[in-house]
Amino acid sequence: MTIDLSTTLSWTTASGDAATMLGELQPNILKAHVRDHLSALFLTFGDAAEARAFLVSVTGKMKSAKAHLDEVSAFKAEGGAGTPYVGVGLTAAGYRALGADGNMPQDEAFLRGMAAPDTRRRLNDPPRSTFDPGYRGEIHAVVLVGDATDKTMTARRNEILDLLPDSAVVLAEETGLGRVNARGEGIEHFGYVDGRSQPLFLTEDVDAEKNNTDGINVWNPAAPLGQVLVPDTAAPDPGVHFGSYFVFRKLEQNVRRFKQAEADLADTLGLTGEDRERAGAMIIGRFEDGTPLTTQREDGAESPVSNNFTYDGDRAALKCPFQAHIRKTNPRGAGGAEDPADERRHLMARRGVTYGERPDDPNADVPPAARPSGGVGLLFMAFNSVLGNQFEFTQAVWANNPGFPIVDGVTPGLDPVIGQGERGSSGYTVDWGGSAQRTAGPVPQSVTLRGGEYFFMPSLAFLRSL
Ligand code: HEM
């Protein structure tokens, strides 16, 4: 029996090779792990043998994807706390530093690395000299420690740091701190519900979503295992030992600039009263509470936030602008460049968390001047099976490309949130189903890359065998 990568996996009925795979896979790949409190430790190794011994001992503190899924169902049944998440990723340089590069994973972008000039050109990234100091040198590994409380997360983080040999150096540490709105849904620093739309790899998760939407999936969130899992070629048995490519990007958010841009857009478009909220929704594609703009003119979403929509009823973008962040990064079949089945292959499993302290309440209605202009942002994290076709494609060919989506006679412009490059002149109109015509220019860039790297998150079997 082999693992069928062409479809979703029912984990509750998995047996044979599929069960072995889940028992050796890291958590947080197939399904998000709680990480409201997160420490991301970026390491460089000085001694191969010591680094190997360190990773073997860290593996003793890790759980499998199977153990995580069991914890989630036990929590649903009886409540109670789960155990912390510990994840380990290696860069291509990291495999070499360990002397473990013989059969290492061969994704082209992974081998190139995020710091390579070629990567920078493709993604239009800022120069490495502008990154935070810890990201200017060669990174070998990342250790992620996540949990629901600061106390349990920090305790596990300290245990791991105690294991670190003197020959290894912590280049950087990021501390993620999740934030929620009044309904308890996770938000990012601009104030919008985030992490809602995901490719779902587990049959049980796809079924749960169907039940949320009366069984009618206008947008089908299901994605095949092959969109996130790759055989771990360096592991003892790549037939059952799998891993995933992991993107990390520290994205600083200038909240003050973004909130000012929302207000300016509302002014230029002549939006008044409650309708001013629509300016931000036109930038993101959803209102702050997550309501999709293409289905509703005001906020006031159902709970849970809807993800059951496409742009089929809004081909001309009279409701949700073409350049809205979620329309650029998932056109849901309306990108105009590819067959919808191929277009879906670009989606990745996003696992980000916000970072940074701020004096203001992100949910409060205060003037832009009271918002932070730096020091806060998103630790963007995502799992991919082919970096060049998922993360890199999304950033370079969709977000940074003013010509996407492809529409006759229209240049939609850059993704207003994450687009890197010349902003151009394309703008917004206030149409919502064909009302008044007023246009406004693009919004200024308020997200800046401060550092990042590509990793492979190997199987537990590989780490144990080091
Ligand atoms: C600070 C940076 C970012 C912010 C503030 C941000 C914000 C958001 C928000 C509010 C949503 C809507 C929630 C949802 O549908 O899940 C969203 C969705 C999404 N974002 Fe971002 N994002 C950021 C960076 C990125 C990056 C770097 C990428 C990829 C290159 C990305 C790709 C996506 C995708 C694929 C979706 C889901 C779209 C869909 O399926 O409808 N985001 N983002």
Boltz pocket constraint, residues with backbone or C-beta under 6 A from the ligand:
constraints:
  - pocket:
      binder: B
      contacts: [[A, 188], [A, 189], [A, 190], [A, 192], [A, 193], [A, 194], [A, 195], [A, 196], [A, 197], [A, 198], [A, 251], [A, 252], [A, 253], [A, 284], [A, 286], [A, 325], [A, 326], [A, 327], [A, 329], [A, 330], [A, 347], [A, 348], [A, 377], [A, 378], [A, 380], [A, 391], [A, 394], [A, 395], [A, 399], [A, 417], [A, 418], [A, 447]]
      max_distance: 6.0
